[in-house]
């Protein structure tokens, strides 16, 4: 196998934790789905998926070249990824932190524009860039070789999880937004679960840095 089972599961759990934090992609998709219907939300979702593919390709090919040329930078990227996960966990659990799903008004648009806006929203999303620049390298094991192939497989897992979760959110956008607005306790628990997942991933990866950072 190109990646280990633990790396695949770790990437999937981290992706779930990241998707539980409302960001530009989710807020746009929910707003579009409520304003223009599920079909519009799903078309927009395809656009965000294309954005993930572009980000993944640019990051994987670029980072592979960098890591081969300057191997010690791999340690720096791993440390940065652990710190970023810890920061996201704190943001999710701190008072007034991330976690509330608030929609915004959007104008109806054609399918081509929906696709394009979904793509642009994702390409301009800093969280999407950090996933590929700082987080996916956490799960690449230099001892297994083929870092580019590992990055592409891990990126594929992240994209699959993200698309599946966002598709469910798009389909149930109106109901989800209404339920969370009426039940603030659910929002608090969602934030705690998010913080727990991201915090656990940060702790696990922190223990792996010394063992897996050296090629």
N, C-alpha and C positions, 0 to 999 in steps of 0.2 A: 504493500500500500504506500502511496505517496506521503500521506500524513498518518499519524497515529489516531486511534479511536479517541484517546483523551484529548488530543488537539482539536479534533472535529467537534466533540461534545462541548469543550471549553469555548470554542468559537460560537457555537449555536447558543449557549447560555448567555454569553456576553452580548450577542446580537439581540437576544430577547430583552435583556436588561436595558440596552440602548434604545430599543423601540418603545419601551414603556415610558421614556421621557419625551413628552411632547416637544417636537422641534419644528423647524420651518416646513419640512416635508409633511408631517402629520397634520399640522394646523392648516396647511394649504389644501390637502386632500379632503379633510373633514369639511372645511368651509365650502369647497367646490361641490362636494357630494350633497350637502344640505341645500345649497343655493341652486344647483342645476341637475341634481339627481345622481343615482348610483352609476349610471353609464358614464357620465362625465367624470365622476371620481375615478372610475376604473381606467379610463383613457389617460387621465392625468397620472395615474399610478404607473402606467406603462412608460410614460415620459421619465418619471423618477427612476424607474428601473434602468432605463438607458443611461441616465446620469451615473448610476452606480457602476455600470459596466465601463464607462469612460474613465471614471475616477480610478477604478481598480486596475485597468490596463496601464494608465499613466504611472500610477504609483508602483505597481509590481515591476514593470520593466525598468523604471528609473532606480528603484531601491536595489534591485538585483545588481545593477551595474555598480552602484555606490558600495554595497557590501563586499563585492568582490575586490574592488579597488582599495577600499579602506575598511578592513574587517572590524576594527575596534569601534567604528561608528554603530555597529550592531548593538553593542552594549548601551550606548546612549539612547538609541531608539527604544530599546526595551524599558529602560528606566523612565523615559518620557511617557511611554504607554501606561506603565503602572501608575505614575503620578496623575495622568489624565483620568484613568478609571477611578482613582480615589477622589479626585476633584468632582467628578460627576456624581459619585455616591453621596458626597457631602452636600452638593447642590440639591439633590433629591430629598434629603432628609432634614435639612436645616429649616428653621421657621421661615415661611414665605418663599421656600425654594421651588425648584421646577417640579412640575407634576400636574398642574391644572390644565385642562383642555379648554381653551377659549377660542372660539371661531371668530372669523372676521367676514365682513360682507364682500362678495366678489360679483363681478358682472358676468352674464352668460357669454360663452365663447364657443367658437367652432372647434371641431375635433382636432384639427391641425394645431390650432392655437393652444388647446388643452395639452396636447402632447408636448409642444414646444415649451410651454410654461412649466410643466412638470419637470422637463429636462433641465431648464435653466434654474428652477428653484433648487434642484438637487446639486447642480454644479456649483451654485453659490452658497451651499450649506456647509459651514465650517465643520459641523459634526461628521458629515460624510467624508470630508477630506481626512479628518483625524482617524477615522476608522482604518483607512488604508495606509496612512503614513506612520501611525504610532501603535495601532492595536493589532492588526493582522501580523506584523512581524513578531509579536509576542509568541505566536503559536507556530512559527516556522522553526524547525529543528535542523540546524546546520549539519548535524551528524547523519541525517538521512539523505543529504544531497538534494539536488534539484530545487533550489529555493524558489525559482520562478514558478515551477509547477505547483509547489506547495502553496505559494501565495495565491495562485489562480484558483486552486481547489478551495482554500479557506475563504477567499472572496466569493466564490460560488455559493458556499454554505451561508455566508452572511446575507447575500442578495436573496437567496431562497427564503430564509427566515423573515427578512424584512418585507419582501413582497407578500408573503402569506399573511403576516400579521396586519400589514396595512390594507390588504384586500378585505380582511374581516372587519377592520375598522371602517373602511369605506362603505361596506354593505350595511353596517349597523350604525352609521355616523349619527343620524338623528336621535336614535334611541340612546346611544352611549352618552352623547352630550347632555341629553335631558336627564338621564339617571345621575350622572356625576354632578350636575347642577343642583339636584334636589338632595343628594346624599353626600355631603362634604366628608363624612367619615370614610367613605369608600376611597376618596381621593387620598386621604392620609395613609390608608393601608396600601394603596397602589404605590405611593412614594416610598413607603417602608420596604416593600417587596423589591422595588427597583434598587434602592440603596443597598439592600442585602445582597442581591445578585451581583451588582457591580463591585461592592466591597469585597465579597468573597473571591471574585475573579482577580481583583487587585492583589489581595493577600497571596493567592496561589501563584500568580505570575511573579510576584516579588521574590518568592522562595525559589523560583525557577531561573531567575536572571543569572546567578553565578554558575549554574550547571549547564545552561544552554546558550549563553551569550558567546562563548568562544567557539569558532568554527573548527 
